[in-house]
Amino acid sequence: MRPRFLSLALFALAALFFAAGCDRVDSMPFTAEVDEPGYRRGKELIRQGRNQEALMEFQKVIEKRGLNNAPEAHLEIGLLYQSHIRDPISAIYHFKKFRELKPSTQQAQLVGARIDAAMREFASTLPGKPLDNPLTPADNPEVVQRLERENEQLRAALARMRVSAGLPARVPVDASGNLAQLPAEETPAIEASPISASSTDEFVVTHSPFGPETPAFEPVTTPSFTPTRPAPQQAAVINTPAPRPAQTPPPQTPPATTTGRRHVVRQGEGLWTIARRYYGTPTAAQVDGIYTANRDRMSSKSDLKVGMELRIP
């Protein structure tokens, strides 16, 4: 009786070991991935143009073999997402899984190009198309500094106008090129800039509180405005050797200056660059002064030509 029982026990134990071995064999993917039935069906469905069904077959291969043991299925799924489904984000994920599992293969380099193409495709869907219109820094740091200086000058001018009489007159510029402080209790008359170092008895009216900004030449002895107050210090007075009789106003273009500094324009120079050379830190008023002194040869502030001789006031 005992030998028979012992035989049955040994037989049962052997059966258990055999069953466990079969389960272990079934759980290990000894079959090559390209020989998987699901992989072959997926390739055949692609040839038939049934891309969605092929995608499902490749996904089954990944589920069967595991996420990190099916690089070829990842590659096929990435191609389907990129070329047919138009889902670049999903394509990038599967392409990266393929490169992670097969980093040293020749296909890994081609897959890298696929990843770049998918990233560009995704970027093209973003607002503003950042790849087509990349953000660029300022062309020249000097331009940024110049704009900042001009903004500060405009703010200062606006503040001075608010504390002045309230008339839309520009703030005059002192000899150093800085904005002069205008007393609040005085009414601004005009802002005049000399047109010639030798002619101190004529000036150019650049702004008047009694009319639009119309440049004109007027003799000092016959001003074209009436001060709002009788006080003599309110009117712009320029000391002259002797009063001149009234004469016909000269043309709009200022006469050529016979004295003062001269500058020959070189390649790449502008009015701000020239003003910086002669004044150090230039201001908008100094640039306007150079332009005003050369109106006879410049149609605008940007009308500069190499070799042009400019007068520097």
C-alpha positions in Angstrom: 0.0 0.0 0.0 2.8 2.4 0.9 4.8 1.9 -2.3 1.6 2.6 -4.3 0.9 5.8 -2.4 4.5 6.9 -2.8 4.3 6.4 -6.6 1.1 8.5 -6.8 2.7 11.3 -4.8 5.8 11.4 -7.0 3.6 11.4 -10.1 1.6 14.3 -8.8 4.7 16.3 -8.0 6.1 15.7 -11.4 2.9 16.9 -13.0 3.0 20.1 -11.0 6.6 20.8 -12.1 5.7 20.1 -15.7 2.7 22.5 -15.6 4.9 25.2 -14.0 7.5 24.8 -16.7 4.9 25.1 -19.5 3.6 28.4 -18.0 7.1 29.7 -17.8 7.8 28.9 -21.4 4.6 30.5 -22.5 5.4 33.7 -20.6 8.8 34.2 -22.2 8.8 35.7 -25.7 11.2 33.4 -27.4 9.6 34.2 -30.8 11.3 37.0 -32.8 9.2 40.2 -32.9 9.0 40.3 -36.7 7.7 36.7 -36.6 4.9 37.5 -34.3 1.5 36.8 -35.9 0.2 40.2 -34.8 3.2 42.0 -36.3 2.8 40.2 -39.6 -0.9 40.9 -39.7 -0.1 44.6 -39.0 2.3 44.8 -42.0 -0.2 43.2 -44.3 -2.9 45.6 -43.2 -0.6 48.5 -43.9 -0.1 47.2 -47.5 -3.9 47.1 -47.8 -4.3 50.7 -46.6 -6.2 49.6 -43.4 -4.1 51.7 -41.1 -6.3 51.8 -38.0 -6.5 48.0 -38.0 -2.8 47.8 -38.4 -2.3 50.1 -35.5 -4.4 47.9 -33.3 -2.3 44.8 -34.3 1.0 46.5 -33.4 -0.4 47.6 -30.1 -1.4 44.0 -29.3 2.2 43.0 -30.0 3.4 45.5 -27.5 0.9 44.3 -24.9 2.0 40.7 -25.5 5.7 41.2 -25.4 5.9 44.1 -23.0 6.5 47.8 -23.4 10.3 47.4 -23.5 10.5 44.3 -25.7 8.8 45.4 -28.9 11.0 48.1 -30.7 9.8 47.2 -34.2 6.1 47.6 -33.1 7.0 51.0 -31.6 8.6 52.0 -34.9 5.6 50.9 -37.0 3.2 52.7 -34.6 5.3 55.9 -34.8 5.2 55.8 -38.6 1.4 55.4 -38.6 0.9 58.2 -36.2 3.2 60.6 -38.2 2.2 59.8 -41.8 -1.4 58.7 -41.6 -3.0 59.7 -38.3 -1.2 63.1 -38.1 -0.5 62.9 -34.4 3.1 64.1 -34.0 3.2 63.9 -30.2 2.3 60.2 -30.2 4.7 59.6 -33.0 7.5 61.2 -31.1 6.8 59.0 -28.1 7.0 55.7 -30.0 10.1 56.9 -32.0 11.9 57.7 -28.8 11.0 54.2 -27.4 12.5 52.6 -30.5 15.7 54.6 -30.1 15.8 53.7 -26.4 15.6 50.0 -27.2 17.8 50.1 -30.2 20.2 53.0 -29.8 23.1 51.7 -31.8 21.4 50.6 -35.0 21.4 52.5 -38.3 17.7 52.9 -38.1 18.1 54.9 -34.9 19.7 57.8 -36.8 16.8 57.8 -39.3 14.4 57.7 -36.5 16.1 60.8 -35.1 15.3 62.7 -38.3 11.7 61.5 -37.9 11.6 62.9 -34.4 12.8 66.3 -35.7 10.2 66.3 -38.5 7.5 65.5 -36.0 8.6 68.3 -33.7 8.5 70.8 -36.6 5.0 69.6 -37.6 3.8 70.1 -34.0 5.4 73.5 -33.8 3.6 74.5 -37.0 0.3 74.0 -35.3 1.1 76.5 -32.5 -0.1 80.1 -32.6 2.4 82.5 -34.2 4.4 79.6 -35.8 7.5 80.1 -33.7 9.8 78.1 -36.2 8.8 80.4 -39.1 9.0 83.6 -37.1 11.5 83.2 -34.4 12.0 85.9 -31.9 15.1 87.9 -32.4 16.9 90.3 -30.1 17.3 94.0 -31.0 19.4 94.6 -34.0 21.7 96.9 -32.2 22.1 97.7 -28.4 22.7 101.3 -29.3 19.2 101.5 -30.8 17.7 100.3 -27.5 19.7 102.8 -25.5 18.8 105.6 -27.9 15.1 104.7 -27.6 15.3 104.6 -23.8 17.0 108.0 -23.8 14.4 109.5 -26.1 11.6 108.1 -23.9 13.1 109.7 -20.8 13.4 113.0 -22.6 9.8 112.8 -23.8 8.7 112.1 -20.2 10.7 115.1 -18.9 9.3 117.4 -21.6 5.7 116.3 -20.8 6.3 116.9 -17.1 7.7 120.4 -17.8 4.7 121.2 -20.0 2.3 120.2 -17.2 4.0 122.6 -14.8 4.1 125.4 -17.3 1.3 127.6 -18.5 -0.3 124.6 -20.2 0.4 125.8 -23.8 1.5 123.2 -26.3 5.0 124.6 -26.6 8.2 122.6 -26.7 10.6 123.0 -23.8 13.7 125.0 -24.9 17.2 123.5 -24.8 20.1 125.1 -23.0 23.6 125.5 -24.3 24.6 122.1 -23.0 21.9 120.3 -24.9 19.8 119.5 -21.8 16.1 120.4 -21.5 15.8 123.7 -19.7 13.4 124.1 -16.8 10.5 126.4 -17.7 9.0 128.5 -14.9 5.4 127.8 -14.3 4.3 131.4 -13.9 5.8 132.5 -17.3 4.1 132.0 -20.6 6.4 130.4 -23.1 6.9 132.6 -26.2 8.8 130.6 -28.8 11.7 128.2 -29.1 14.4 129.4 -31.5 17.5 127.7 -32.7 20.3 129.7 -34.4 20.8 129.0 -38.1 24.3 130.4 -38.4 27.2 131.1 -36.2 27.8 134.4 -38.0 24.2 135.5 -38.2 23.1 136.2 -34.6 20.2 138.5 -35.5 18.0 135.9 -37.2 16.4 132.7 -35.9 14.1 129.9 -37.0 10.7 129.7 -35.4 10.2 126.0 -34.7 7.1 126.2 -32.5 4.7 129.0 -31.5 1.9 128.7 -29.0 -0.3 130.9 -31.2 -0.4 128.7 -34.3 0.7 125.5 -35.9 4.4 124.5 -36.2 5.4 126.3 -39.4 9.1 127.1 -39.8 9.7 130.7 -40.9 12.4 133.3 -40.8 11.6 136.6 -39.1 13.8 139.6 -38.3 14.2 140.3 -34.6 12.9 143.8 -35.0 9.5 142.6 -36.3 8.3 139.6 -34.3 5.3 137.8 -35.6 3.5 137.4 -32.3 2.1 139.5 -29.5 3.1 138.6 -25.9 0.2 137.9 -23.6 1.8 140.0 -21.0 3.4 143.4 -21.4 6.5 142.4 -19.3 9.6 142.6 -21.6 11.2 139.4 -20.2 8.3 137.3 -21.6 9.3 137.8 -25.2 12.3 136.1 -26.8 15.0 138.7 -27.1 18.2 138.3 -28.9 20.9 140.9 -28.6 21.9 142.3 -32.0 24.6 144.8 -33.1 22.0 147.0 -34.7 18.4 146.6 -35.9 17.9 145.8 -39.5 15.1 147.1 -41.7 12.4 144.8 -42.7 13.3 142.6 -45.6 11.8 139.8 -47.6 12.1 136.5 -45.8 14.7 134.2 -47.3 13.9 130.8 -48.6 13.0 127.9 -46.3 16.4 126.3 -46.7 18.9 127.7 -44.1 21.9 129.4 -45.7 25.2 127.5 -45.7 27.3 128.1 -42.5 30.7 129.5 -43.3 32.1 128.8 -39.8 32.0 125.9 -37.3 32.9 122.3 -37.5 32.5 120.1 -40.5 32.0 116.4 -40.8 32.3 114.1 -43.8 29.8 111.2 -43.6 31.3 107.7 -43.6 29.8 104.3 -44.3 27.2 103.2 -41.7 27.0 106.6 -39.9 23.7 108.3 -38.9 22.8 111.5 -37.2 22.9 109.9 -33.8 26.3 108.4 -34.4 27.6 111.8 -35.6 26.1 113.6 -32.7 27.7 111.1 -30.3 31.1 111.8 -31.8 30.9 115.5 -31.2 28.7 115.9 -28.1 29.4 112.7 -26.1 26.0 111.5 -25.0 23.7 113.0 -27.7 20.1 114.2 -27.2 17.3 114.5 -29.6 17.7 118.3 -29.6 21.3 118.0 -30.7 20.4 115.6 -33.5 17.6 118.0 -34.6 20.2 120.8 -34.5 22.5 119.0 -37.0 19.6 118.2 -39.2 18.4 121.9 -39.1 21.8 123.2 -39.9 22.0 121.0 -43.0 18.4 121.3 -44.4 19.8 122.6 -47.6 21.3 119.2 -48.5 19.1 116.8 -46.5 15.5 116.1 -47.3 15.0 114.0 -44.1 17.0 112.9 -41.1 17.9 109.6 -42.8 19.0 111.3 -46.1 22.7 110.7 -45.6 25.2 109.7 -48.2 28.8 108.6 -47.9 31.1 111.6 -48.6 28.4 114.2 -47.7 29.9 117.2 -45.8 27.7 118.3 -42.8 27.9 121.4 -40.7 28.1 120.6 -37.0 26.5 123.4 -34.9 
